[in-house]
Amino acid sequence: MQHDAPVPYDGSGTGNHDGTGIEAAGDGAALLDELRAAIGKYVVLPSDEALTAVTLWVAATHIQTALQHAPRLAVMSPTKGCGKSRVLDVLHETVHQPMMTVNTSPAVIFRVIGKNPRTLLVDEADTIFGPKASGDSEILRGLLNAGHQRNRPAWRISGPEHKPTPYPTFAMAAIAGIGELPDTITDRAVVLRMQKRKPGEKVAPFRSRYAAPELNALRDRLADWLGPLRATAARLVPKMPVEDRAADTWEPLVIVADLAGGHWPAQARVACLAMTRHEAVQDQQSSLRTRLLRDIHRIFERENNPEALTTQDLVAALIQDADAPWAEYGTKGLNAYHLGNLLRDFNIGSANYRFDKGRQAKAYMRNRFLDAWARNCPDLVETAPDLAREAAPARPAPRLPPAAPTGSLPISPSGGATGPKRTR
C-alpha cells in the first residue's frame, strides 16, 4: 500500500514532508530540548555534539521496534572518576525498559531480549573484554555485535527435546568501561570518550530520590510522544551525511531528530559528522599507538628485557626500524616529546632512573608497559614469558620494590645495593 512505502526526508525541518506528518517544531523538539538540559545537568560530556547524540540515543530506545539498527553507546574513559557510571545512572532513568548489569551471563541476555527488547546498560566492560576474559565474555561480545542489526539471531539447543532454537539479539545497548573497548563494539557505536571535569565545570549531585522522578517523567513523555510515531519512523529514509556502518549506527538518531523537527534535524547531522570524523582520527591514532606498544615490546625483548631503557635509547631504536613509521613521524621524526604523548593514554610515562655506575637518565620502566601490553596486545601475553614478572637481573642483585602506580618512584632500600637503583 502507498502509506507503507519508504518516505525519503532531507532533514530540512521545514514543515510536513510528503505526507509523513512530521511537524516543523512542536512538542517533540521542546521535549528533546528538556531532555538534553536534564542530561547535561548531571554529567559533563566531551562536547556539545556528544550531548546531542546521547539525547537522541535515549529517545531512539523508545522506538526500537521500528528500527533496522540498534546503535551501541560506547562510554569510555582513560581512568576512573570520569563520569561514565553517572552516564549510565541517567540512562537508567530515561531509556526504554533498562536492564543494568555489571556481570551477567549471555544466557540471561538471550532470554530478556524479545520482540520489544529491553535497553542493555553494561558497566565495567573492561572486566568483560580484558585479557583475562572468559569464554562467556566472547559469547557476550558476539551477542553485542550481532544485536546491532535486526534479524541476526543466536541459535541454541533448547528444551528437553534439544531443538535448535533462535534467540533474538537485536537490542540497543550502552557499554561503559575504562580503556578501549573492542573495535568490533566501537565500530557499531556512538562513542563517548569521557574525561575528568575541568576546574569550574559543575554538575548537580545525582540522588535517586529526587533525580529519578524528574528523569522518569521525561522518559514517560518520550514514550507518549514517540509511541504513535513508530510506523512513521519505520518508513523514514533520512538523508545521511555519512555512509556505510556509520550511517547504519546514526540513522536511528537522525530519525528521531527528523520526527522532532525544529533545529534538531540540522543539529543531529552536525553531531553525526563531527563525532564520526573524530572517531576516524582516533582509530588512526589507536592503530598507531598499538603499533608503538608492539615495537617497544620487541625492543625490550631484543635487549633481554631490562628493567628500564633510557628515553634516548628507546627513541633511537624506534626510528632506526626502516619498516616502522617512526622515522617520518611529525616533521623530523619521533622524539621524546612525541613518545610521551603517544604513551600518555596508556598511563605510561618516563621517570628518572639510576643505571649502573651511577649514571642517571630519563627512562621508561618495563613494568609500566605490562598492563598496556595485556590489554591491547593480548597475543604478546600468550606467546611471551610471564609478563607479570620482571626479567631476572643480569647479575645477582636484591629484588627491587615494584614501581609506584603513578609517576613517582620509590627510593631503593638502604644498604648500598649494587644493582640498578631507582631515584626520585
N, C-alpha and C positions, 0 to 999 in steps of 0.2 A: 504494500500500500504506500501511497505517496508520503504520508506522515512518518513512515518508518525509515525513509531514506536518509542517509547521512547528510548533514547540513554543514557546508563549509562556512567558516566565520573568520574574519580577518582581525578580530580583536580591536576594532576601532572604537567600540563603546559609544556609538552614536545613535542608539535607539533600537527598535525592533529590527531583527535581521532575518529576512526571508521566512517569516512565519515561525521563528524559533521561540518567540515570546520573551526574549531577553530584553530587559529594560536597561536604558542608558545608565540610570543611577537610581538607587532606592534603598529598600530595606537591606538587600544583600551587601551593597557597598558600605553602608553605615555599620552593619554588623561586623564585617571584616575589619573595619577601622577600630571598632571597640575591641575585638579580639586581639588585634595587633598591639594596641595600647596595653591590654591586660598582660600579654606575654612579656612585653618589654618592661612591665612594672616589676617583674620578679627575676628576670635574667638579663644579663648583658651578652648579646650575641655578637659575632665577629664583625658584622656590618649591617647597614640598613637593608641591604638586599637579603641577607640571611634572615632577618626578622620577617620580611615579606614572605620568604619561602616557607618558614615554619608556620606562619599564619595560614597560608594556602594549603600546606600539607595537612594541618589539623582539620581544616574544613573538608578536604578531599576524603578523609577517613569516613565521613558520613554519607558518601556516595560510592563506596567501594563496589557495590553490586552492579554499578553502571560502568565500571572502568575496565579497560583491557590490560592495564598495567598497574601494579601496586608498588609505587616508588618506596625505597627504603630511605630512612633518615639516619645518616651516619653521624653520630655526635662523638667527636674525637678530641682528646686533649693530651698535651705532652706530659703533664703531671697532674696530680690530684689538686683539688681546690680550684678548678677552672669553671665549675658550674654545670658540668654535664649531667649529674644526677638531679640537679634542680630543674633542668630542662625536662627530664622525664617526669618529675613531680607535676609540672604544669601540664604536660601532655596527658598525664593520667586523669586529670580533671576535665579535659576538654575534648579528647578524641572519642570516637565511637567504640563503645564496649572494650575498654582497655584490659589487657592481660599483662600485668607487670611480673617480671621474673628475673631472678639473678642466675639461677642454675636449674634448668628443668630438662627433662628427657624429651627426645624427639617424639616418643610415643604420646606424651601428653599433648604436644602441639598438634600432632596429626589429628587428634580427637576433638580439639576445640575449634579447628578451622572447618567451617561448614559453608552452606550456601550464603549465609550472612556472616562473614568472618569477623572475628574479633581483631582488634588492633594490638599487635605484639609490641611490648616495650621491654627490651632486653638490656639490663645493666651489667656492668663488669664483664664486658665481652672479651677483654684481654685475658681473662681466665679461661674462656672458652676456646679462643683461637690462638693461644700462646703455644710455645714449643712443647709443652707437656700435655697438650690436648689429648683427650681420649678418643676412642673410635666413635662414641656418641657425638662428639663435637664435630667430627667430619660429616656425620649424617645431618646434624643441625645446619651446618654450613650449606650442604646440598639442598636442604629444605628451604633455607632462606634465599638461595639463588633461584631455585625453581619457582618459588612463590611470587617472584617479580612479574610473571606473566601468567595470564589465565590459561587454563587447560594444560597444566603441567602436573598431573597427579603423581603421587608416590604410591607404588604398588607394594602391598604387603600380603603375606599369608595370614588369614584371619579366621577365627571361629573354630569350632570343633571339627568342621569338615575341611579345614585347611584350604579354603577357597582364596584364590588371588583376588584381592580387594583394592580398588583405587581409593586413596585418601587425598582430598584436595589440599593444595599447598598455597593457594592464592590468598594473600592477606597482607595488608600494609604493616610495616614493622619499623620501629625506631631502635637503633642499636648503639649503645654508648660504651666507650672503653678508653683506657689510657693507651697511647701509642697508636700505631697504624692498624687499621682493620684490613682483612684480606682484600686484594684487588678485585676479586670477584664480587665482593659486597659493595665496595665503594663505586664500582663501575655501574651499579644499579641504584645508586643512592644520590640524594641531595645531601651534600657533605657540609657539616658544620665543624670548623676547626676552632675549638674553644681556646681561650686564653684567660689568664688571670685578669681580674679587673684592675684598671689603672687607678691610681690615687684620684679621688674625686668622682669616680663612677659609682653611683649609689643604686641599690635596688631595695625594694620593700622586703622585709623578712617574710618568708613563706611559712605560715602557720595554717595547718589544715582546717582548724576550727572556723577561721574567717575567710581564708583564701578559697577553700573548696566551694562554699556556697556561691561565691561570686563567679568562679570559673564554671561551675556546673550549670548556672543559669545561662551563660553564654553557650555552653555545649547544647543545652536543650533548645535554645533558639536557633542554633545552627541546624540541628536535626529538623526542626519545624520548617525552616526555610528551604533546605536542600532536599528534604524527602519528596515533595511533589515534583521536583525538577530532575529526578533520576532518569526518566525516559528522555527528557531533553538532553541531559548530559551524555547519555549513551549514543545519541545521534550526532553530537557536535564533532566536527573535524576542524579543530582550530589551526590557524596558520602559525607555524612554529619558527622561531629564529634559529633553531639548531636542528641537527639531523641524527638519524640512526638511534643508538641506545639512549643518548642524551634526550632526544625528542620523546622516546617512549617514557622515560623517567619523569620528564617535566610536563608532559601533556595533561595529566590529571590536575596539576596545579593551575595550568593555564585555563583549563576548562572551568574550574571554579571561579577564576578571575573574570572570565567572559560571562559567566552566569551573573556575576555581581554587577558588572558594568562600571560606569564612572571612571575613575582613574586607575582601577585595578587591572584591566587588560594590558595597558601600556606598562604599568609598574611590574606586573608579573614577567613580562617579556624582557624588561631591563634586568631584573634579578636573574632570570634564566641565563642570559648572555654573560653577565658579569661572573656568576658563580661557576658556570661550565668552563669559561676561559681560565678562571683562577685555578680550577682543578686540573686543567690541561697543563698549566705551568707546574703545579705541584706534582703531577705524575712524572713529568720530565725530571724534576729535581729529585723525586723519590727514587727513580731508577738510577740517577747519578749517585745518590748517597749510598744506595745498596751496592753499586759497583765499588765505591770507595771503601766500604766495610770489607768487601771481599779482597780487594787489593791489599789493604792493611793486614788482614789475616794472613795472606800469602807472604807478605814481607816479614811478619813476626815469625812465621814457620821457617822461612829461609834463614833467619838469624838464630834458629834453635830456641825460639820462644823466650827471649829475655824478659825480665820483669818490666823493663821500660826501654823505649827508644827516644833519642832526642828528637825534638821537633824538626831540627835541621836535617838530621839523617832520614827521618820519615818522609819529609817533603822531597828530598833529593831522590830517594828510592822510587817514589811515586812518579816523578816527572821523567825518570830515566827509562820507564817502561814505554817502549815505542808503540805498543798496541793499545795503550790506555789514553784517555782524553786529557790527562793532567798537564802535559807539556803545553797544550794550547788553551788551557782554562784561563778565563779572564783575558787580559790584554797581553800579559807577559808570562803566562804560565802560573800554575798553582804556587801559592806562597803560604806562609804560616797563618796569615790572617784568613785567607780563603779556607784553609783546612779547619780552623777553629769554627768558622761559620757553618761549614757543612756538617760538622760533628755535633753542633750545639743541640740540635733537636733530639739527639740520642743521649743527652745528658753526659756527654764526654768532653772533657777539657784537659788542657795541659797544666802542668804544675812543676815547681822546682823539684829537681831530683839530683841526689848526690851519687855519682858513679864512682868507680874505682879510682884510687889515688887522689881522692878529694875533689875531683872535677865535678862541678855543679852546672846544670843547664836545664832549660825548659824541656820537658819531656812528656810523652804520653805513656801512661801505665797500661800494661796489657790487661790487667784485671778489670779495668774500666770498660773494656770492649765486650766482655763476656756476655752481658745481658743483651746488648745490641746484636751480637752475632747470633745468639739463640733465637731472638725474636724475628730477625729479618733475613737470616741466612741459615735456616734450620738444617739444611743439608751439610753445612760445615760442622754442626754439632754432632751429627750422626757419623761422619767419616773421620773427624779429628779426634785426638785423645780427649779425655775428660776435661772440658773447658772450665769446670768448676774448681779446678785445682791449678795452681801456678806450676810452671815447669821447675824442676829441681835446679838449684844454682849450679854453676859450672864447677865450683869448688866448695868444700864444706863451709857452711856459714849458718848462724842461727836463723830460724824462720822469722820472717819479719811480720809485724802486725798487718792485717789487711788494710787497704786504703779506706779512708772515710768515705761515706756515701756521697758527700758533697765535695766541693773543690779543695777544702783544707785537708792536709795530710798529717798524720801523727809523727812525732819525733821518734827516732829509733830508740830502743831501750838503752839505758845506761850500761856501761861496762865495756865500751870500746869494741863493739862488734867489728870484725874485719871485713865483712861483706858489704854490699851496697847499702846505703842508708838514705832514708827519706828525710827531707828537711822541710821546714815551713817555707 
